[in-house]
Amino acid sequence: MGTASIQHSFSGHETFPFRYPWLKKGFDAVRENGSVFLRDDASTTLGVGKNMVRAIRHWCLAAGVLEENKGGGLNISSLGELLLDNEGLDPYLEDPATLWLLHWQIASNRSRASTWFWAFSHFHEPEFTRESLTSALYKWTQTLTGKQIAESSLKRDVEVFLRTYVPSRQSRGEFVEDSLDCPLVELGLISHPEGSQIYRFRRGTQQTLPDGILLFGVLSFWDSFSPDTGTLAIQDIARQPGSPGRLFKLDESSLVERLENVEKLTEGSLSYAETAGLRQLYRRGDRLDPNNALVGAYATGGRR
């Protein structure tokens, strides 16, 4: 997939990782008034400062629970309705499945969360420092078309990226509100030993990742990578930019182990087979709606 027609963004979050109440807060506000983020009283309505109003809007769009409309306002997305409605799957982000889902949504959103997409899809170093990550990101942006991004902007974006996945260390006297961690730190996808400058991606079996969320990722990736084909190679699912293997940091053997059960998981709509050394998924009939996989992820209560 080329990058010439893709808009990239390295800002919009106002240097805030998202917090637990924000997606539901933005969802409910837009349900009440689709133009809420355009209004002068948005800060009062949402009960946060102006910078946080912009941050909430950004993260709701990055996570795909809200969508922009032609009038400049926002609409609730089908995913947002399914997840965050009061009777939805998990309106208050209490289920670990939701954190994996939100990680997928953000890390696969190359236009609104470009650093997140790049770091999981294109950056292959298992260990890194803040400086080496920023430097590698800057070199990648030099290959993109359009206006060049200042390295100082990328440095701020990397800071927010790391705070999305790494717990903060509250210092004495620090205001509690400023140290609230992003929900995605619970996934443990990036570790940072205290006293060290080294960060590490945690790649492996991802035991807390429900099969239904993995299936959602596979179907979403299939729709964007090769929507008209009836087969998809495991190698592509494991290694292509934006693939489940990349974004979930799943090792290939664990991915195969999970997908061997896909026929049962999809009631025969998908199947896994290995022929002449080529491991593939096969699709029977119509394309599956990724949102349908989510119901199963929550109904089973995790990886079963």
C-alpha positions as CSV (number, residue, x, y, z in Angstrom):
1,M,0.0,0.0,0.0
2,G,1.5,3.3,-1.0
3,T,1.7,6.4,1.2
4,A,1.4,9.1,-1.4
5,S,-2.4,9.5,-0.9
6,I,-2.3,9.1,2.9
7,Q,-2.5,12.1,5.1
8,H,-0.2,11.8,8.1
9,S,-0.6,13.5,11.4
10,F,1.8,13.9,14.3
11,S,-0.3,16.2,16.5
12,G,-3.9,16.8,17.6
13,H,-3.6,15.2,21.1
14,E,-2.4,18.5,22.7
15,T,0.3,16.3,24.4
16,F,-2.3,14.3,26.3
17,P,-2.6,10.5,26.1
18,F,-6.3,9.6,26.4
19,R,-7.7,8.8,29.8
20,Y,-10.4,6.4,30.9
21,P,-13.5,8.7,30.8
22,W,-12.6,10.6,27.6
23,L,-14.0,8.3,24.9
24,K,-17.3,7.8,26.7
25,K,-17.4,11.6,27.5
26,G,-16.9,12.5,23.8
27,F,-19.3,9.8,22.6
28,D,-22.1,11.0,24.9
29,A,-21.5,14.7,24.1
30,V,-21.7,14.0,20.3
31,R,-24.9,11.9,20.7
32,E,-26.4,14.9,22.4
33,N,-25.1,17.4,19.9
34,G,-22.9,16.6,16.9
35,S,-21.5,20.1,16.8
36,V,-20.4,20.1,20.4
37,F,-16.7,20.4,19.7
38,L,-17.3,23.4,17.5
39,R,-19.2,25.3,20.2
40,D,-17.7,28.0,22.4
41,D,-19.1,26.3,25.5
42,A,-17.6,22.9,24.6
43,S,-15.2,23.2,27.6
44,T,-18.1,23.7,30.0
45,T,-20.2,20.9,28.4
46,L,-17.3,18.4,28.6
47,G,-16.1,19.7,32.0
48,V,-12.4,20.0,30.9
49,G,-10.0,22.7,29.7
50,K,-9.9,23.8,26.1
51,N,-6.8,21.8,25.3
52,M,-8.4,18.7,26.7
53,V,-11.5,19.4,24.5
54,R,-9.3,19.2,21.4
55,A,-7.5,16.1,22.8
56,I,-10.8,14.3,23.5
57,R,-12.0,15.0,19.9
58,H,-8.6,13.7,18.6
59,W,-8.7,10.5,20.5
60,C,-12.3,9.7,19.8
61,L,-11.5,10.1,16.0
62,A,-8.3,8.2,16.3
63,A,-10.1,5.3,18.1
64,G,-12.8,5.3,15.5
65,V,-15.7,5.8,17.9
66,L,-16.6,9.1,16.3
67,E,-16.5,10.1,12.6
68,E,-16.3,13.5,10.9
69,N,-19.2,14.6,8.8
70,K,-19.2,17.0,5.8
71,G,-20.6,19.9,7.9
72,G,-17.6,19.9,10.2
73,G,-19.4,18.2,13.1
74,L,-19.1,14.6,14.3
75,N,-21.2,11.5,14.1
76,I,-21.2,8.4,16.2
77,S,-19.6,5.5,14.3
78,S,-21.0,2.0,14.2
79,L,-18.1,0.8,16.4
80,G,-18.8,3.6,18.9
81,E,-22.4,2.6,19.1
82,L,-21.5,-1.1,19.6
83,L,-18.9,-0.4,22.2
84,L,-19.9,2.8,24.1
85,D,-23.6,3.0,24.1
86,N,-25.0,2.7,27.7
87,E,-26.2,-0.8,26.7
88,G,-23.0,-1.4,24.6
89,L,-20.3,-4.0,25.0
90,D,-18.1,-2.0,27.4
91,P,-19.0,1.7,27.7
92,Y,-16.7,2.3,30.7
93,L,-13.6,0.3,29.4
94,E,-13.8,-2.3,32.2
95,D,-13.0,-5.3,30.0
96,P,-9.4,-6.0,28.9
97,A,-10.7,-6.9,25.5
98,T,-11.6,-3.2,25.0
99,L,-8.0,-2.1,25.7
100,W,-6.7,-4.4,23.0
101,L,-9.5,-3.2,20.6
102,L,-8.6,0.5,21.3
103,H,-4.9,-0.2,20.8
104,W,-5.7,-1.8,17.4
105,Q,-7.9,1.1,16.4
106,I,-5.3,3.7,17.2
107,A,-2.2,1.8,16.1
108,S,-3.8,1.0,12.7
109,N,-4.9,4.6,12.2
110,R,-2.0,5.8,10.0
111,S,-3.6,9.1,9.2
112,R,-4.5,10.3,12.7
113,A,-2.0,8.4,14.8
114,S,1.0,8.2,12.4
115,T,3.6,7.7,15.1
116,W,1.7,4.8,16.6
117,F,1.2,3.1,13.2
118,W,4.9,3.6,12.3
119,A,6.3,2.4,15.7
120,F,4.4,-0.8,15.6
121,S,4.5,-1.4,11.8
122,H,7.8,-0.1,10.6
123,F,10.2,0.2,13.6
124,H,11.8,-3.1,14.1
125,E,14.2,-2.5,17.0
126,P,13.2,-4.6,20.0
127,E,15.0,-2.1,22.3
128,F,15.3,1.6,21.9
129,T,15.7,4.9,23.7
130,R,13.5,7.9,23.4
131,E,16.1,9.6,21.2
132,S,16.7,6.7,18.9
133,L,12.9,6.3,18.4
134,T,12.6,10.0,17.5
135,S,15.6,9.9,15.2
136,A,14.2,6.9,13.3
137,L,10.8,8.4,13.1
138,Y,12.3,11.6,11.7
139,K,14.2,9.7,9.0
140,W,10.9,7.9,8.0
141,T,9.0,11.2,7.7
142,Q,11.7,12.4,5.3
143,T,10.4,9.7,2.8
144,L,6.8,11.0,3.0
145,T,5.3,13.4,0.5
146,G,4.0,16.8,1.5
147,K,5.2,19.3,4.1
148,Q,8.1,18.1,6.2
149,I,7.6,17.7,9.9
150,A,9.8,19.5,12.4
151,E,11.8,17.2,14.6
152,S,10.6,19.1,17.7
153,S,7.0,18.1,16.8
154,L,8.0,14.5,16.4
155,K,9.7,14.6,19.8
156,R,6.5,15.7,21.4
157,D,4.6,13.0,19.5
158,V,7.0,10.3,20.7
159,E,6.6,11.5,24.2
160,V,2.8,11.0,24.0
161,F,3.3,7.7,22.3
162,L,5.5,6.4,25.1
163,R,3.1,7.7,27.8
164,T,0.3,5.8,26.0
165,Y,1.9,2.5,26.9
166,V,4.3,3.1,29.8
167,P,3.1,3.9,33.3
168,S,4.1,7.3,34.7
169,R,6.2,7.6,37.8
170,Q,4.5,10.2,40.0
171,S,6.9,12.4,41.7
172,R,6.3,13.8,45.2
173,G,4.1,16.9,45.1
174,E,2.8,16.2,41.5
175,F,-0.8,17.0,40.9
176,V,-2.7,13.7,40.7
177,E,-4.7,14.7,37.6
178,D,-1.5,15.3,35.6
179,S,-0.2,11.8,36.4
180,L,-3.2,9.7,35.3
181,D,-2.1,7.0,33.1
182,C,-3.6,6.0,29.7
183,P,-5.6,2.8,29.9
184,L,-3.4,1.1,27.4
185,V,-0.5,0.9,29.9
186,E,-2.3,-2.2,31.2
187,L,-1.5,-4.1,28.0
188,G,2.2,-4.0,28.9
189,L,3.2,-3.7,25.3
190,I,6.2,-1.5,26.1
191,S,8.4,-1.9,29.2
192,H,10.7,0.7,30.8
193,P,12.8,-0.5,33.7
194,E,13.1,2.1,36.4
195,G,16.4,4.0,36.2
196,S,17.0,2.9,32.6
197,Q,16.8,4.8,29.4
198,I,15.9,1.7,27.5
199,Y,12.4,0.8,26.3
200,R,11.4,-2.6,25.1
201,F,8.5,-3.9,23.0
202,R,7.0,-7.0,24.6
203,R,6.5,-9.5,21.8
204,G,5.0,-12.9,22.4
205,T,1.8,-14.9,22.9
206,Q,-0.2,-12.0,24.3
207,Q,-2.3,-14.2,26.6
208,T,-4.7,-11.5,27.5
209,L,-5.6,-10.8,23.8
210,P,-9.0,-12.4,23.2
211,D,-9.4,-14.5,20.0
212,G,-12.4,-12.3,19.0
213,I,-10.2,-9.1,19.1
214,L,-7.5,-10.9,17.1
215,L,-10.2,-11.9,14.6
216,F,-11.4,-8.3,14.4
217,G,-7.9,-7.3,13.6
218,V,-7.5,-10.0,10.9
219,L,-10.8,-9.1,9.2
220,S,-10.0,-5.3,9.4
221,F,-6.5,-5.9,8.0
222,W,-7.9,-8.2,5.2
223,D,-10.4,-5.5,4.2
224,S,-7.7,-2.9,3.8
225,F,-4.9,-5.0,2.5
226,S,-6.6,-7.3,0.0
227,P,-10.4,-6.9,0.2
228,D,-11.2,-8.8,-3.0
229,T,-9.2,-12.0,-2.4
230,G,-10.6,-15.2,-1.0
231,T,-7.2,-16.1,0.6
232,L,-4.8,-14.3,2.9
233,A,-1.3,-15.6,3.7
234,I,-0.3,-16.1,7.3
235,Q,3.0,-14.4,6.4
236,D,1.1,-11.2,5.5
237,I,-1.0,-11.4,8.7
238,A,2.2,-11.7,10.6
239,R,4.6,-9.3,8.9
240,Q,2.9,-6.6,6.7
241,P,2.7,-3.1,8.0
242,G,-0.6,-2.6,9.8
243,S,-1.1,-6.4,10.3
244,P,-2.2,-8.1,13.5
245,G,1.2,-9.7,13.9
246,R,2.9,-6.2,13.9
247,L,0.3,-4.3,15.8
248,F,-0.4,-6.9,18.5
249,K,3.3,-7.9,18.7
250,L,2.3,-11.5,18.2
251,D,5.0,-14.0,17.3
252,E,4.2,-16.0,14.2
253,S,3.9,-19.4,16.0
254,S,1.3,-18.0,18.4
255,L,-0.5,-16.4,15.5
256,V,-0.7,-19.8,13.7
257,E,-1.8,-21.5,16.9
258,R,-4.7,-19.0,17.3
259,L,-5.8,-19.1,13.7
260,E,-5.9,-22.9,13.5
261,N,-9.1,-22.5,15.4
262,V,-10.6,-19.8,13.1
263,E,-13.1,-22.2,11.5
264,K,-14.8,-22.9,14.8
265,L,-14.6,-19.2,15.8
266,T,-16.3,-18.1,12.6
267,E,-18.7,-21.0,12.2
268,G,-17.0,-22.1,9.0
269,S,-16.8,-18.7,7.3
270,L,-13.0,-18.8,7.5
271,S,-10.7,-21.7,7.6
272,Y,-6.9,-22.3,8.0
273,A,-4.9,-24.7,5.9
274,E,-1.3,-25.4,5.0
275,T,-0.6,-26.6,1.5
276,A,2.8,-27.2,0.0
277,G,4.3,-25.2,2.8
278,L,2.0,-22.2,2.3
279,R,-0.1,-21.3,5.3
280,Q,-3.3,-19.4,4.5
281,L,-6.7,-18.3,5.6
282,Y,-9.6,-19.1,3.3
283,R,-12.8,-17.1,3.1
284,R,-16.1,-18.8,2.2
285,G,-19.0,-16.7,0.9
286,D,-19.5,-13.0,1.8
287,R,-16.9,-10.9,3.6
288,L,-17.4,-10.9,7.4
289,D,-18.1,-7.7,9.2
290,P,-15.3,-7.2,11.7
291,N,-17.7,-5.7,14.3
292,N,-19.5,-9.1,14.4
293,A,-16.3,-10.6,15.8
294,L,-16.4,-8.2,18.8
295,V,-19.6,-9.7,20.1
296,G,-17.9,-13.0,20.4
297,A,-14.8,-11.5,22.1
298,Y,-17.0,-10.2,24.9
299,A,-19.4,-13.1,25.0
300,T,-16.6,-15.6,25.6
301,G,-15.0,-13.4,28.3
302,G,-11.6,-13.6,26.7
303,R,-9.4,-16.2,25.1
304,R,-11.4,-19.4,25.1
